[in-house]
Amino acid sequence: MNSEDSLDISQSHITGTMVAYYYICHRKLWLFSKGLNLENVSGNVDVIKGKILHENSFARETNRDIDFDTVKIDFLRFGDQVYVHEVKKSKKFEEAHIWQLKYYIHLLQQKGINCSAGVIHYPSSMRKIDVELKNGDHPLLARALEGIAKITKNPNLPPKKQKKVCSRCAYFDFCYA
């Protein structure tokens, strides 16, 4: 089995958000996987800013909010190949955003779509990052998907790990109140 085949591990339930949360906070990932999506109900200022930014950025793009399987891609652009585009509020979780985008690229490739790259846009800082899914990324992505499956199947909530970013998290009250 090559490394690309091993990426099929339990990904039928894995969302792009779960991939990002894997790199941000395992506790947040576990809670989200159990259906507790506090970002949709919290009234958290950062969440609201992110939603407004998403709605207003790249509004002229015709291929927006692409849903398939378990993921929702912000928008696609077509040329010699398909390019995945994600809009993010802050570069604070850049590594998580990169792996989320690589996961989307991988899923498109599995569908037979010619896609190997994308762009993460940070409109607030007028910055963008080009992302490419390379052969060496496949084992790392497979390991992350295995980690996500292990965390989400575990009946026990992962322990709290107080980080600097926790105080602004939509799940803060759940973890620390």
N, C-alpha and C positions, 0 to 999 in steps of 0.2 A: 504494500500500500504506500503510495507516495503521500507527501505532506498535504497536497490539495485534497485528496480523498479523505484524510482524517479530519478535515474541516466540517464534515457532515455531522459530527458528534452533537446530538441533542440540540441542534440549532433551530428546530421547528418552532420552538417557543421563545427564542431569543430575539429581543428587539434591539434596535440601535441604541435606545436609551439604556438598556441593560448593559450593553458593551461599555458605554461611557461611564455608567455608575460603577462598573467593575474596577475601573481605574481611579475613580473618585472616592468611593466608600462602599465597602462590602455590606455594611449594615443597611445603607440606603438601598442597595441592590436587592437585598433579601426582602425588605419591607415592600418595595415596588413590585417584586415578583409575586408577592402574596396579595396583590391588588390594592395595596395602600399607596395611592398616588397622591400625595399631599401637595404636589406642585399644581394640581388642577383645582384645588379647593382652598389653598392656604391664604390667599390674599397677600402672600409674600411680595414685597416691593420688587425684589430682583426678578421673580417669576413674571410679574406683571410687565416690567420693563422689557424682558426678553420676548414676551408675546407681542407687545406693541412693535418692537424692533423687527420681529419676524414678519408681521403683517404688512409693515410699511417698506421694508427693504426689498428691492428687486420686484416691485409690484407689477412691472410691465412684462415680466417673464411669463410665457404662456404655459410652460411645462412645470407648474408649481405643485407642491404637495402631492407627490407621486406615492401612492400606497400600493404595496404588494407584499404578500406573505405577512410578515410581522413588522414590517418597517414602513416608515414614512420619510421620504427624501424631500428636502426643501425644494430643489428644482434640478432639472437636467438641461444640458445644452448638447446639441448634436453637431457633429462635424465628421471627420474621418473616423472618430470614435465618440462614444458617449462620455460626457464629463459630469460627474456628480458634484453638486454644489450644496453646501450647508451654511446657514447663517447662524452665527453665535454672538451672544451679547459681550462676552469677555474672553480674553485669552488665558484667563486664570487656570482653566482646565484643558489647555491646549493638547496635551498628550492624550487625554480621554477623547477629545474631539477628533484627533487624527485617527485613532483606532476605530472610532465609530464610523468614520468615512471609509476606512479600509474595509470594514465589515460590509458596508453597502456596496463597494466595488466588487468584493468577493461574491456577494449574492447576485449581482447583475451578471458577473462572469458565469456563475452557475446556470443562469437562465440562457446562456449563449449570446449575451450581449457584449459587443466589443467595447470594453471599458477597462481601463487600467489606472485612471487618474481622476482627480477631482480637486476642488478648491474649497477651503474653509474661509468664509468672509467674516470679518469683525468690523462691521460698519461704524461702530462707535469710535474705534481707533483708526478708521480708514486703513485697515491692514487686511491682507489676505495671505493665505499659506497654500502653496501647491502641495498636493499629496499624491503619492504614487504607491500602488500596491506592487511590491517587488517579490520575487520568488523567496527571498529570505524572510519575508513577513509571514508566509503561510504557517510555519511551525509556531511562531509567536501568537498568531491569531488562533490557531488550534488550541494552544495552551490556555489562552484567555477564555475560549468557549468552554473548554473542560472545566476551568475554574468557575465560570458562571453557572454551569450545570451543577457542580458540586455545592456551591453556596445556596442555590435556589432549591435544591432537593433536601438540604439539611433541615431537620425540624427545629433546630435551635437558632435563635437570633444571634448573629455575630456580635461580639463585644463592641462597646463604644471605644472609639479612639479619638479623643478630643484633638481636633486640628484647628488651625487658625480660621479655616473657612466654615467651621460648624455653626458659628453664631449667625451666619446669614443664610443657612440652609432651611428649606421649607420643612424639613423633618426635625428641626432643632427642638421644638417643644415635646415631640414624641420621645426624643432621646434624653433630654435634660430637664424637663419640667417636673 
